[in-house]
Amino acid sequence: MANEFLNGYTFKSGLTVKNRIVMSPMTTMTSFYNGMVTSDEVAYYKKRAGGPGMIVTGVANVSENGKGFEGELSVASDDMIPGLAKVAAAIHHNGTKAILQIFHAGRKSTTKILRGDQPVSASPLAAAYPPDSETPRELTSDEVEAIIDDFGQATRRAVTAGFDGVELHGANTYLLQQFFSPNSNQRTDQWGGDRAQRLAFPLAAIASARAEADKANRPFIIGYRLSPEEIETPGIRIDDSLFFAAQIRDLVDYLHISMGSYKRSSLNDKSDTEPLLAKFAAVVSDHTPLIGVGSVETPEDADNVLALGADFAAMGRELIREPQWVQKVENNDRTSIRTALSPYDMSDLAIPAVMQVYLSESFKPVMHFTTDTDQAQDYQNQLAPMEGFEKKL
């Protein structure tokens, strides 16, 4: 049915969202040096609130040594709660639900970003991309347990700040993914081993977050974001991720796939042309809702995401360009929807100045800038920059 994405949805927890459009988590790089919220961030989310059923924030680190880039949100201490409460309140305009994405960057950080501390990971192995990645320090078992608790404490703070849920960012080669990947986890203790054993850390982080969510006196959801594949060898393959999805499908309130294009099929097995989104839908159907994402720009794209088996369609770049996308679709005002972005309109669209630079550099080929004379690119057959291949800043 056309525009089914405008229908509401009720999660098993009792949380009801007004439609099935999700604003996907996007880096703003606009927080203060210590991770506290800035007024620019609040304005950015407020501008896009009111239309989508849910807005997922950019990542917030759960631990001081979990910071991955400058300008990143933090939820690592109670000092962050007042600022985060302003973000949640801004998102709640006209009934949009607010989800705080939480993570630990692991080896996807630098000594410079961590103010002199060495990045940490499951094993002391540097990432292949970018090629100048630092070798991390292997976490001790006690440190692993502490980070697991940090995910729980971050969830507690999200509840206190007024969010409606948290999304554990287990994608884009961050720490949760690093523990599941045979590329980055070569431990021989209880946190390593075969793929079932490498699930121990993500499962523990989910359980830690769930324990705090269950203490909330209102519906509060736990989501999980997953990357389908790695291209390194050894690395995560689609069968591994489908196995992962099967293990967590009854433990989380939704699964969110991280891809640059919802049409993508396997990057490792070119003979398999089935869309990855359909593969995940087959695994989690009747267990937990699935959020599909990647170059969703038009109502037809959103319809196609649901037709592939997803329950929600997430939009990123298009909601940067057109904050009123949902309202315009609801009111049959499609001709006014921005599908291109003028650099001269970015400030009027409440896009923070630092984010403007980021979009103009790392994402320039896919932002559809009106001033760009180069042919637009897409991510259908490649990894997007945020999936582990962006330049270190």
Disulfide bonds with the S-S distance in Angstrom:
none
